[in-house]
Amino acid sequence: NLNELEECHSSEYVAFEWLKKYGFNGHQVRQIIAAETGSIISSSAGFDVLVDRGRLLVEPSLKPMKPMLIPEPGTYRVDEHTKMAVRKCGAYVSTEPQTATVDAAKALFPLTVRRVAAGDKMKPYGMRGHKLLSDLMTDLKMTAFEKRRQLVVADANGDILWAAGLRVGQQAAVTKSTDEVVEMRIFAIK
């Protein structure tokens, strides 16, 4: 908490003692303390600090991720921490945040799983018009770390079917006339 840190007699020293184990040096600590909300500063040891709404958050630097194609139902490893199970089944609407169901007739394979990109937009279920995913994530008060990790699933046309864990797209939403769904479930690898 930056307010508590500022109350310390030597806030820069306290911050340095905390951040040095993540590879940050004195110059970087001064940058971090002076940084504005949303700033991310990286150490040479592979950690990032985010200044977020009056607090400092630390996490390992994000490794690049290549978009992954899902040619057919099955279980796929998205990255070293995450898997996605995709299957077709009878019509139902998922209420679990880590599972999405979309109309199988409208979800064109191959699907692509990737991180959200600048300018990505979708038509969230229940909303009129399109919405930038960056705006959606801001409305949900996600941190910059959460935003940069956010996964999306797009169909063969490039339409975003699901912002994983957040919203399903309107264009492939399950309706009364849906006979079969594509169920997508994202889960952590243990």
CORMO-V111001 format. One record per residue. N is the residue number from 0. NEAR is the number of other ideal C-beta (glycine too) atoms within 10 Angstrom. Layout:
n: (N & N)
near: (NEAR & NEAR)
//
This chain:
n: (0 & 1 & 2 & 3 & 4 & 5 & 6 & 7 & 8 & 9 & 10 & 11 & 12 & 13 & 14 & 15 & 16 & 17 & 18 & 19 & 20 & 21 & 22 & 23 & 24 & 25 & 26 & 27 & 28 & 29 & 30 & 31 & 32 & 33 & 34 & 35 & 36 & 37 & 38 & 39 & 40 & 41 & 42 & 43 & 44 & 45 & 46 & 47 & 48 & 49 & 50 & 51 & 52 & 53 & 54 & 55 & 56 & 57 & 58 & 59 & 60 & 61 & 62 & 63 & 64 & 65 & 66 & 67 & 68 & 69 & 70 & 71 & 72 & 73 & 74 & 75 & 76 & 77 & 78 & 79 & 80 & 81 & 82 & 83 & 84 & 85 & 86 & 87 & 88 & 89 & 90 & 91 & 92 & 93 & 94 & 95 & 96 & 97 & 98 & 99 & 100 & 101 & 102 & 103 & 104 & 105 & 106 & 107 & 108 & 109 & 110 & 111 & 112 & 113 & 114 & 115 & 116 & 117 & 118 & 119 & 120 & 121 & 122 & 123 & 124 & 125 & 126 & 127 & 128 & 129 & 130 & 131 & 132 & 133 & 134 & 135 & 136 & 137 & 138 & 139 & 140 & 141 & 142 & 143 & 144 & 145 & 146 & 147 & 148 & 149 & 150 & 151 & 152 & 153 & 154 & 155 & 156 & 157 & 158 & 159 & 160 & 161 & 162 & 163 & 164 & 165 & 166 & 167 & 168 & 169 & 170 & 171 & 172 & 173 & 174 & 175 & 176 & 177 & 178 & 179 & 180 & 181 & 182 & 183 & 184 & 185 & 186 & 187 & 188 & 189)
near: (9 & 17 & 8 & 11 & 16 & 9 & 9 & 11 & 6 & 9 & 15 & 14 & 12 & 14 & 22 & 18 & 11 & 15 & 21 & 15 & 11 & 17 & 13 & 24 & 13 & 13 & 8 & 21 & 22 & 13 & 15 & 22 & 16 & 9 & 16 & 6 & 13 & 12 & 14 & 18 & 17 & 15 & 18 & 9 & 12 & 11 & 17 & 19 & 25 & 22 & 21 & 19 & 11 & 11 & 14 & 18 & 15 & 16 & 14 & 10 & 11 & 13 & 8 & 5 & 15 & 8 & 11 & 17 & 13 & 19 & 10 & 9 & 17 & 10 & 12 & 16 & 11 & 19 & 15 & 8 & 11 & 17 & 15 & 21 & 14 & 21 & 12 & 12 & 12 & 9 & 15 & 11 & 14 & 16 & 7 & 9 & 11 & 13 & 16 & 27 & 25 & 26 & 19 & 20 & 13 & 18 & 24 & 16 & 15 & 12 & 24 & 17 & 23 & 18 & 18 & 22 & 11 & 7 & 8 & 19 & 14 & 25 & 17 & 20 & 17 & 9 & 12 & 8 & 8 & 13 & 17 & 14 & 23 & 17 & 10 & 21 & 19 & 11 & 9 & 12 & 9 & 17 & 17 & 17 & 16 & 15 & 17 & 15 & 18 & 20 & 20 & 21 & 26 & 20 & 21 & 12 & 8 & 9 & 17 & 24 & 26 & 27 & 23 & 23 & 14 & 19 & 21 & 23 & 24 & 16 & 17 & 25 & 18 & 21 & 10 & 5 & 8 & 19 & 9 & 15 & 24 & 27 & 19 & 25 & 17 & 20 & 14 & 8 & 10 & 5)
//
